Amino acid sequence: MEANRQPADTPRTDRALSGALQAQAERAQAPRLWAVRIGEGRARAPLVGLLIGGVVLGAHALAGLAVPGAPHPAEAGQLGTALFFALSLAMVVSLAGVLPRAALRDLDALRGQLALADGDIARLRSALVRYPRRDMALNAGAGAAIGVLHAWLGLWAGADPLPLAPTILPAALTVILWALMMQTGVVLVANARLFSALGADAAQVEVLAVYRLRPFANAALRPMLLIMALLAAYPLMLLGEGAISGLTLIAFAATLALALFAVWLPLRGIGRRIAAARAEGLARLDAAISPAWEALRAGERGDPARLQALLALRERVKMAPTLPIGLDVLGRGLLYLALPAATWGAKGVAEAVLDRLFL
């Protein structure tokens, strides 16, 4: 006897979309994401990122040479700031298109494990790369407002505010970066909720074949990649500075917590389904084991081999994973977590190289 198993050729019983999935499917009527449109094609996305990074570095060099009183653009701190904005903006724009398109592949890989009609799956698939234009504008406005506050606190609100002219470009880039991050982050959260609802309401769970649901884990890791990549770029801005401030450490911890939340959200629904299916399977096995054991204990005719098989199967079900995370997924997650640590550790090496080149 096996718990919660279905033959591979069992007909799929399609379900209607739940309220949560229906709300996500409504995005299928919205325009396609601008980042998805400009980054279509394997070669175009990297080229767009390189172009943005080049424009930012060029603007930094021109501003440093043309604005009176501005530090020389080759100074370690100025060069680090330019590299930070060039790399961050290039990554956000590129990944804002790459991650939703990768989510399409995850949903395609899950198609056989979802008890949904093909038409509903197509709507959800389209929703992954779409978002209402009005909401995108509002999100960008909210991000820009945060960017203005960030720039003011970082550049002009201190006891010794920095001169206005040489700080206009960093302030503008801060506002742009925040606006893009807010737009991208909201879309990634919406897609994470879509996968969470799929796991909770539509996934067909087989306790002893959880590996078939591995695309849920892939969908969970990708937003973490964006967050960790941005965190890895942050030490560039600190080139030429001394000790790391407490505010920086708080930002690091908060960003790490955000990355872990980004992983947890898409797995929440499927984790609950797997746990419930495992509990149901164990209960059914216990119901079968109890009379077989009682028959043997009472000296009646029984089947010791069957009882042994039931006990072995129960142990397998009990040890089955509650999340569709394999060693490959775990390895990639650890690699993403290691990216910021590696760049923070390399900060001192980069400072030494820059000092040797420009001092």
Beta strands, then each sheet from edge to edge (+ up, - down):
end
